[in-house]
Amino acid sequence: MGAIEKPEQQVACSVHSNQAVVWECDECGKKMCVKCKTIGFKYKIYCETCIEKVETVPIDKLLHPAGFWKRLSARAIDGLILAFLFSMIFLLPIFYFTPIITISAFCLSYIVFFIYHVVFTWQMGQTPGKIALEIEVMGFTKKDISLVQALLRHILGISISLLYVVGMINFYLALQSGMGVDHFASVMDFIREYHRYGITTNTRFVYTLLCVIMFGDSVFILCNKRKRALHDLLAGTRVVLS
């Protein structure tokens, strides 16, 4: 960064003669004081003239894409945080089990998942995992992303989770109109029977297909120099170093 730290380097500003030079433009070398208009951008200092040149450069020329392992590590951190939150949500149905409370816990977990990934990404450009690894989500041509872009980035996870929760609700309603739910003794008992009788063969195929796409989506980051996943291309976003 163009800061002048040594006293012997400090000279009077050519524009404000009563001020010492404290900044140097990283683009043209212009000496500036505290009263001069300086702009900090991407860890560099620019004068008023040079920043106009820099801001006309496409954003992808100024940003460094986050690599596969950095993104995977951020995802692992997010996974651990969500696992902790989900465990807190499921304390009640585990110790005081009823099918309706269990389904409510799954619905609440889905809402938490949605807020954590979609709302955080939309409003902040980062989940806690990305903050920890100092990476963020941006658009291809501008920094901020829309709610639609945030949704498209996580459309696979949202779809899989929503299918699971909606299927569980339908399974519960079918039981209520038939044999009832009194025979369930625990959360695991209810989930086990839902997996055995409540999920159709076609639904299992859809789950499998979506999981394969998710795997390919992550691997795609390794196959292009700009480190974009398939969901980045779909949403028009990129993950870059903060």
N, C-alpha and C positions, 0 to 999 in steps of 0.2 A: 504494500500500500504506500502511496506517495506522501508519507509524513516525514517532515524534516525534524529530527530529534536532537542533533548535535548543535549546541549554541553557536559554534564557529561557522556553521552553515547558514545561520539565520541572517538575512539581510533585509533591508527595507523593501516593502512592497512597491512596485512600480506604479500602482494605481492609488494606493493609500499609503502615502509616504511616512505617516506616523505609526504604521503597523509593521511588525516583523513578519517575514515569510514563514509560514508553518506547513504549507501544503505544496505539493508538486504534482501537476497533472501526469498521470501514468501514460497518457496517450501522446501529448505534445511536449511535456516538460515545463509547461508554464508555471511560474512561481506565484503562489497566492497566499493571502493573509486570511485572518478570521472574518474579515468583512467582505471578502470576495465570494462570489457565488460558486460553491463547490458542490459536487454531487458524488456521493458514495454509491457504487454499484458493483455487485459481485466482487467484494473485497478490494476494489480499486477506487482511486479518486480521479474524477474528471472535471475539467473546466466546463464552463457553460457551452462553449463551442463544440468541444469533443463529445459531450454526452449526446448531442443531437445526431452525430454520426453513428455512435454506438447503438442508439435506440432504433435506428433504421435497419440494423442488421437482424435477420430472422432469429427468433428466440432460440431455435435449435442450434445455432452457431455459438451461442453464449453459454449453454448449459451442458453439464456433464452427466450422462445417463448413469443411473444406479445399476450396479452389476447384479448378476443372478444371486450370488451368495448373500449380498447385503439385503436384497429384497426378501430372500428366503428367511434370513435371520429376523428381519422385522416382522414377517408373517408368524414366525415361531413365537416371538414375544407377544404379539396380539393374541395368538392361540392360547397361551398360558394365562393371560389376563382374562380372556373370555371364559376359560375353563374355571377359573376361580369365581367369577361372577355367576356362572351357571350353577356351580356347587352351592353357592349361597341361596340361589333361587329354589333349589330342589331340597333344601333342608326341611321345609314344612311338609311336602308330600312324603318324604322318606320317614319322618317321625310321626306324622299324622296322615296316613294314607287314605285317600278316596280317589276314584278315577277322575272325578271332575277337578279336584285340586291338582292332580298330576297333569291333566290337559291344560289347565290354567298356567301351570309352571312352564310348560312347553311354549304356550303362546307368549308369555312374558319373555322367555328366552329368545324367541324370534324377534320381538320388539327390540330387545337389548342388542342382538346381533345387527339388526337393521340400523339402529342409531349409531352403534360403534363404527361400522364400516361405511355406511352411506352418508350419514349426517356429518360425521367427523371429516370425511374426505371432502364433502361439498363445502362445508363452512371453513375448514382449516387447511385443507389440502394434505392433511396428515392424520394418521391414527397414532395412538401412543407408541406403538412399535416403530413406526416410521420416525417419530420425533426422537426416540432413543437412538436410532441409527443415523439420524441427520439426513433423511431423504424426504422428498415431498412429491406430491402429484400436481402436475400442471397440464394445461392444454397445449396443443401443438403450436399455436400461434400467439397465445396469451397465457398469463399466469393463472388467473381464476378459472375454475371449471363450474359448470352448471349442475343442477340437481339431476338432470337427465344423464349427463356424463357420469356422475357418481353412481347412479343406478346401473348404467350399462357396464361399468367396471366390475360390479359384483352381481351381475344378473344370474350367473350360474349358481352361486351360493344362495342367493335369495330364492331362486326357483326350487332348488333341492329342499331347502328348509321349509318353504311354503307348502310344497307337495306333501311333505312328511306330516306337518301339523294339520293341514286340512284333511288328510287321510285318517289321522288319528281321531279327529272330531267326527268324521263320518262313521268310523268304526264304533265309536261310543254311542252315537245315535242309533245305529243298527242294533247294538246290544240292548239298548233301552227299550226298543220296540219288540225285542225277541226274548232271549233267555235272561236278560238283566245283567247287572254288574256285581252282584253280591258275592260271587264266587272268587273274586280277586282278593288276594291277601297282601300284596305289596306292589310297589312301583315296578319292580323287575318282572313280577308276574304279569302285570298289565301290559308292559312293553313287549314281553316275550310272546304273549298271545296276539298282540297287534301285528308283530312281525310274521307270525305263523299264519294268521287267518285274515288279517286286515289289509295286507299289501298284495295286490294282484300280480300275476306274472308280467303283465304289460308294464305295470308301474316299476317293478324291479328292473325291467329292461331299460326304462327311461332313466332310472337312477344310475345304472351301470354306464349308460351312454354319456350322461352328464359328467360322471366322475372321470371317464376316459378323456373327455374334452378338457376338463379342468387340468388333468395331468399334462396333456399336450399343450395347453395354454401356458403352463409354467416352463416347460422345456423349450418353447418357442423363443424365450428370452435369450437362450444360448445360441440361437440360429441367426441372429441379425446383429449388426454392429451397433445399432442404436438401442439395444437391450429392451425392445418393446415386446410385451406379451400380446397374445391375441386380443385380450380384453382392452389393451391400450389402443390397438388399431380400431376396435369396434367403437370405443367411447371417444376417440380423438384425444387421448391423454398420453402423458409420458411420466415416468418416475425418474427424478433427477436428484443429484446431491444438493442439499440445502445450501 
